[in-house]
């Protein structure tokens, strides 16, 4: 794991710091006494969630004042863990718990967030390059983990947040956050001296088949949104609408990412009109043909990657062993010229200084997520300029995502006291506007 390597490199041998990597493959043999005998225990959020099961009355205690419609799904989802035994991680009184990639607990309603909260520790730290995901209220999960009074309960946080809206929550953050950026100075000197990061944006146009598929999807999704609007159920169907938006964004990346049912919904086939049935069937077959044509481009891309050289790949389905093997292969094997990975996978716990060229195919709402992914390559030990190319589809929702990114940047600046901000969170009107282009 990354931290095991960093400890081996950065800590002097005479310190004799004992380290244990504690994950699914070896945790069956461990006892609380075994864990307590090590100076450092490195594990994953998944293991913490399994070993510190939800057992407390967190719903009534921590979520007082929250709409019960938000609490009910949490309760139903977590009740199944009540019978689970505590694991060794939960029974050790730790001197210090450090959360790397601490944004993993931002959603206070998840098992991971609750499990991290319930770890026993004298001191608590959180490390993150992207502490804010949606809005400033995301900070509640961090405050709760850190035991920052009076923000242990959601009701307290809401009360103080409403007060801070007028003056800036930055006053609280200044007391608990040590923030360093690449532009930070100490005694007039930069904290880091890195080669330049050169960013360019390339606008691409959809092919005729791709444009036809995207327009068909947009019409279908607009019809559904109109139905929700007429029924007065837009907020109730928010997640469905976001899912439709995800499908549209996937289409802009590549039509092959879509399932056939996304291209043509069976519910739209007329039940009583044979002529209409035939028309819809012709449309469905045409869309399928367009998808097959677009898939040919994917095969061309794959052949192009093979011509460049061997490639490595990381995705969310990989366990730790396979993930580490692919990273090592990319960093050490000169024949491996390309690493394919998702944006979210790229942002967590990777050191990819072997790379000096970054191609971003998929845009993300939160610009800090993109920055963190780029910084896997543009970081300490990098000796070459890092060239970043961001691809954006013209006249698509991706143009609006750029505008949202700017608002997210202002939100982070506001939270850390740098500039004013409208405390923006993605509204339903903004979501719907992306379908109306």
C-alpha positions in Angstrom: 0.0 0.0 0.0 1.0 3.6 -0.6 1.4 4.5 3.1 3.5 1.4 3.8 5.9 2.4 1.1 6.0 6.0 2.3 6.8 5.0 5.8 9.6 2.7 4.6 11.0 5.6 2.5 10.5 8.6 4.8 10.9 7.2 8.4 14.5 6.7 9.6 15.4 3.0 10.1 16.6 3.7 13.6 13.1 4.6 14.6 12.2 0.9 14.1 8.5 1.8 13.4 6.5 -1.5 13.2 3.8 -1.5 10.5 0.9 -3.8 9.7 -1.2 -3.7 6.6 -4.6 -5.0 7.8 -7.0 -6.0 5.1 -9.4 -8.8 4.2 -6.6 -11.3 3.3 -4.9 -11.3 6.7 -7.4 -9.9 9.2 -8.8 -13.3 10.1 -5.6 -14.1 12.1 -5.5 -10.8 13.9 -6.6 -10.1 17.5 -6.9 -6.8 19.3 -3.7 -7.6 21.1 -1.9 -8.2 17.7 -3.1 -4.8 16.3 -2.1 -3.0 19.5 1.4 -4.4 19.3 2.2 -2.4 16.1 3.2 1.2 15.9 1.1 1.8 12.8 -1.8 -0.2 11.4 -2.9 0.6 7.8 -6.3 -0.5 6.6 -9.2 0.4 4.3 -12.5 2.1 4.8 -14.2 -1.1 3.7 -12.6 -3.1 6.6 -13.5 -0.3 9.1 -17.1 -0.5 8.0 -17.2 -4.3 8.5 -15.4 -4.3 11.9 -17.2 -1.3 13.5 -20.9 -2.2 12.8 -23.7 0.2 13.4 -25.1 -0.4 16.9 -25.7 2.9 18.6 -28.8 5.1 18.7 -27.2 7.5 16.2 -30.5 8.1 14.4 -32.1 9.7 17.3 -29.0 11.2 18.8 -27.0 12.6 15.9 -29.9 13.4 13.5 -32.3 15.4 15.7 -33.9 18.0 13.5 -33.4 16.1 10.2 -36.3 15.2 8.0 -37.4 11.6 9.0 -37.6 10.8 5.3 -33.8 11.0 5.2 -33.4 8.9 8.4 -35.8 6.0 7.6 -33.7 4.6 4.7 -30.6 4.9 6.9 -32.2 3.0 9.7 -33.5 0.3 7.4 -30.2 -0.1 5.6 -28.1 -0.3 8.8 -30.3 -2.4 11.0 -28.9 -5.6 9.3 -25.6 -4.9 10.9 -26.9 -4.8 14.5 -26.2 -8.6 15.0 -22.7 -8.4 13.7 -19.8 -8.7 16.2 -17.3 -6.0 16.7 -13.9 -6.7 15.0 -10.5 -6.0 16.4 -10.3 -2.5 15.0 -13.4 -1.5 17.1 -12.0 -2.9 20.4 -8.5 -1.2 20.3 -8.2 2.2 22.1 -6.1 3.9 19.4 -3.7 6.7 20.3 -4.4 8.4 16.9 -6.7 7.7 14.0 -5.8 9.3 10.7 -8.2 9.3 7.8 -6.5 9.5 4.4 -8.8 10.7 1.6 -11.1 11.8 4.4 -13.7 13.0 1.9 -14.7 9.3 1.9 -16.8 10.0 5.0 -18.5 13.2 3.7 -21.9 11.5 3.5 -22.9 11.3 7.2 -25.6 8.7 6.4 -23.3 5.9 5.3 -21.9 3.0 7.2 -18.3 4.1 6.5 -18.9 7.5 8.0 -20.6 6.1 11.1 -18.0 3.4 11.6 -15.1 6.0 11.5 -17.0 8.1 14.0 -17.3 5.2 16.4 -13.6 4.3 16.4 -12.0 4.9 19.8 -9.1 7.3 19.7 -7.3 10.0 21.8 -6.5 12.1 18.7 -8.2 12.3 15.3 -6.8 13.7 12.0 -8.3 13.8 8.5 -6.3 14.3 5.3 -8.0 15.5 2.2 -7.4 17.3 -1.0 -11.2 17.6 -1.7 -13.0 18.1 1.6 -16.1 19.6 0.0 -18.1 17.5 -2.4 -21.5 19.3 -2.8 -21.9 22.2 -0.3 -20.6 23.5 3.0 -22.9 21.3 5.0 -20.8 18.3 3.9 -18.4 19.5 6.7 -20.7 18.0 9.3 -19.3 14.5 8.9 -15.8 15.8 9.5 -16.8 17.9 12.5 -18.5 14.8 14.0 -15.5 12.6 13.4 -13.2 15.1 14.9 -15.4 15.6 17.9 -15.6 19.3 17.3 -18.1 20.8 19.9 -20.8 21.9 19.5 -21.1 20.2 16.1 -21.4 16.6 17.3 -25.1 16.5 16.3 -26.6 17.5 13.0 -29.1 19.8 14.7 -26.2 21.8 16.3 -24.3 22.0 13.0 -27.4 23.2 11.2 -27.9 25.9 13.8 -24.4 27.2 13.7 -24.2 26.8 9.9 -27.1 29.2 9.5 -25.3 31.7 11.7 -22.0 31.3 9.8 -23.7 31.8 6.5 -23.7 35.5 7.2 -20.1 35.8 8.4 -18.3 32.7 6.9 -17.7 29.3 8.3 -14.1 29.9 7.8 -13.7 31.2 11.3 -14.3 27.7 12.7 -12.1 26.1 10.0 -9.2 28.3 10.8 -9.1 26.8 14.3 -8.9 23.2 13.1 -7.5 23.1 9.6 -3.8 23.2 8.6 -4.0 23.9 4.9 -1.2 23.8 2.4 -1.4 24.3 -1.4 1.2 24.2 -4.1 1.3 28.0 -4.0 1.7 28.2 -0.2 4.8 30.0 1.1 6.9 29.5 4.2 9.3 32.4 5.1 8.7 33.7 1.6 9.7 30.4 -0.1 7.3 28.0 -1.9 6.4 24.9 0.1 7.0 22.8 -3.1 9.1 23.3 -6.1 7.5 21.4 -9.0 7.8 21.4 -12.8 5.0 23.3 -14.6 1.5 21.8 -15.0 0.3 22.7 -18.5 -3.5 22.5 -19.1 -5.2 22.7 -22.4 -8.9 22.1 -23.4 -9.9 20.3 -26.6 -13.5 20.7 -27.9 -14.8 17.8 -29.9 -17.9 17.4 -32.0 -20.2 14.3 -31.9 -20.4 12.2 -35.1 -23.7 12.0 -36.8 -24.6 8.6 -35.2 -23.6 9.9 -31.8 -25.6 13.1 -32.2 -28.7 11.1 -33.2 -28.4 8.9 -30.2 -27.9 11.8 -27.8 -30.9 13.7 -29.2 -33.1 10.6 -28.9 -32.0 10.2 -25.3 -32.6 13.9 -24.6 -36.1 13.7 -26.0 -36.9 10.6 -23.9 -35.6 12.1 -20.7 -37.3 15.4 -21.3 -40.6 13.6 -21.6 -40.0 11.8 -18.3 -39.1 15.1 -16.6 -42.3 16.7 -17.9 -44.3 13.8 -16.5 -42.6 14.3 -13.0 -43.3 18.0 -13.2 -46.9 17.6 -14.1 -47.3 15.1 -11.2 -45.4 17.4 -8.8 -42.8 14.7 -8.1 -39.6 16.4 -9.3 -37.9 16.3 -5.9 -39.1 12.8 -5.2 -37.5 11.6 -8.4 -34.3 13.6 -8.0 -32.1 10.5 -8.0 -33.8 9.2 -11.2 -33.2 12.5 -12.9 -29.6 12.4 -11.8 -29.3 8.9 -13.2 -30.7 10.0 -16.5 -28.1 12.8 -16.5 -25.4 10.3 -15.9 -26.6 8.2 -18.9 -26.5 11.3 -21.0 -22.9 12.1 -19.9 -21.9 8.5 -20.6 -23.3 8.9 -24.1 -20.9 11.8 -24.6 -18.0 9.7 -23.5 -19.0 6.8 -25.7 -22.3 5.3 -26.8 -21.0 1.8 -26.0 -21.3 2.7 -22.3 -25.0 2.7 -22.6 -27.2 -0.4 -22.3 -29.7 -1.1 -25.1 -32.6 -0.3 -22.8 -31.2 3.2 -22.3 -31.3 3.7 -26.1 -34.9 2.8 -26.4 -37.4 2.3 -23.6 -39.8 -0.6 -24.0 -42.5 1.4 -22.2 -42.7 3.7 -25.1 -43.9 1.0 -27.5 -47.6 1.6 -28.3 -49.8 -1.2 -27.0 -52.8 -0.7 -29.3 -51.6 1.0 -32.4 -49.8 -1.4 -34.8 -48.6 1.4 -37.1 -47.1 3.1 -34.1 -45.5 -0.2 -32.9 -43.8 -0.6 -36.3 -42.6 3.0 -36.2 -41.1 2.5 -32.8 -39.5 -0.8 -33.7 -37.9 0.8 -36.8 -36.6 3.6 -34.5 -35.2 1.0 -32.0 -33.4 -0.9 -34.7 -32.0 2.3 -36.2 -30.7 3.4 -32.8 -29.1 -0.1 -32.3 -27.4 0.3 -35.6 -26.1 3.7 -34.7 -24.7 2.2 -31.4 -23.0 -0.5 -33.3 -21.5 2.1 -35.7 -20.2 4.0 -32.7 -18.8 0.9 -31.1 -16.5 0.6 -34.1 -14.8 3.8 -32.9 -14.1 2.1 -29.6 -12.4 -0.8 -31.4 -10.3 1.7 -33.3 -9.3 3.4 -30.0 -8.4 0.0 -28.4 -6.2 -0.8 -31.5 -4.6 2.6 -31.1 -3.7 2.0 -27.5 -2.2 -1.4 -28.5 -0.1 0.4 -31.1 1.2 2.9 -28.5 2.4 0.0 -26.3 1.2 -2.2 -23.4 -1.4 -0.7 -21.1 -2.4 -1.1 -17.5 -5.9 -0.6 -16.1 -7.5 0.3 -12.7 -11.2 0.1 -12.0 -13.4 0.0 -8.9 -13.9 -3.8 -9.1 -10.2 -4.6 -8.4 -9.1 -5.7 -5.0 -6.1 -4.1 -3.3 -3.6 -6.8 -4.6 -4.6 -6.4 -8.2 -4.7 -2.6 -7.9 -1.2 -2.4 -6.5 0.1 -4.8 -9.2 -1.2 -2.6 -12.0 0.2 0.6 -10.4 3.6 -1.1 -10.0 3.5 -2.4 -13.6 2.8 1.1 -14.9 5.4 2.8 -12.8 8.2 0.3 -13.4 7.7 -1.5 -16.7 9.0 0.7 -19.5 6.8 -1.2 -22.0 3.6 -0.1 -20.3 2.9 3.3 -21.8 -0.7 3.9 -20.9 -2.8 3.6 -17.7 -6.6 3.6 -18.1 -8.6 4.5 -15.0 -11.7 6.2 -13.9 -11.6 9.8 -12.6 -12.7 8.7 -9.1 -10.2 5.9 -9.0 -7.5 8.3 -10.0 -8.2 10.6 -7.2 -7.6 8.2 -4.3 -4.3 7.1 -2.9 -2.2 6.8 -6.1 1.3 7.8 -6.9 1.7 8.0 -10.7 4.8 10.2 -11.2 5.8 7.9 -14.0 3.2 9.7 -16.0 3.7 13.1 -17.5 0.7 13.2 -19.9 -2.9 13.2 -18.5 -5.9 13.0 -20.7 -9.3 13.7 -19.0 -12.2 12.2 -21.0 -14.9 12.5 -18.4 -15.7 15.8 -16.7 -16.7 16.0 -13.0 -19.0 18.4 -11.1 -16.3 19.1 -8.5 -13.2 20.7 -10.0 -11.1 19.6 -7.0 -11.8 16.0 -7.9 -10.2 16.6 -11.3 -7.3 18.5 -9.7 -6.7 15.6 -7.3 -6.6 13.1 -10.1 -4.1 15.3 -12.0 -2.0 15.6 -8.9 -1.4 11.8 -8.9 1.2 12.7 -11.6 2.0 16.4 -10.7 3.4 15.8 -7.3 6.6 15.5 -5.2 9.4 13.6 -7.1 7.9 14.5 -10.5 10.8 15.9 -12.6 9.0 16.5 -16.0 6.4 19.0 -17.0 2.9 17.5 -16.8 0.7 18.1 -19.8 -3.0 17.9 -19.1 -5.6 17.7 -21.9 -9.3 18.0 -21.0 -11.7 16.9 -23.7 -15.2 18.5 -23.8 -18.1 17.8 -26.2 -19.4 21.0 -27.8 -23.0 22.0 -27.3 -23.6 19.4 -24.5 -24.2 19.3 -20.8 -20.4 19.4 -20.4 -20.4 23.1 -21.1 -22.8 23.6 -18.2 -20.6 21.4 -16.0 -17.8 23.9 -16.5 -20.0 26.6 -15.1 -20.9 24.4 -12.1 -17.2 23.8 -11.5 -16.6 27.6 -11.2 -19.3 27.8 -8.6 -17.8 24.9 -6.7 -14.4 26.6 -6.7 -16.0 29.7 -5.2 -17.7 27.5 -2.5 -14.3 26.1 -1.4 -12.8 29.6 -1.4 -15.6 30.8 0.8 -15.3 28.0 3.2 -11.6 28.6 3.7 -12.0 32.4 3.9 -10.4 33.3 0.6 -13.4 34.9 -1.2 -17.1 35.5 -1.1 -19.4 32.7 -2.3 -23.1 32.0 -2.9 -22.8 28.7 -1.1 -23.9 27.0 -4.2 -25.5 23.5 -4.3 -26.8 22.0 -7.5 -30.5 22.9 -7.7 -33.3 21.1 -9.5 -33.6 23.9 -12.0 -30.0 23.6 -12.9 -30.2 19.8 -13.3 -33.3 20.1 -15.5 -31.7 22.9 -17.6 -29.1 20.4 -18.8 -31.8 18.4 -20.6 -33.3 21.5 -22.2 -30.3 22.5 -24.4 
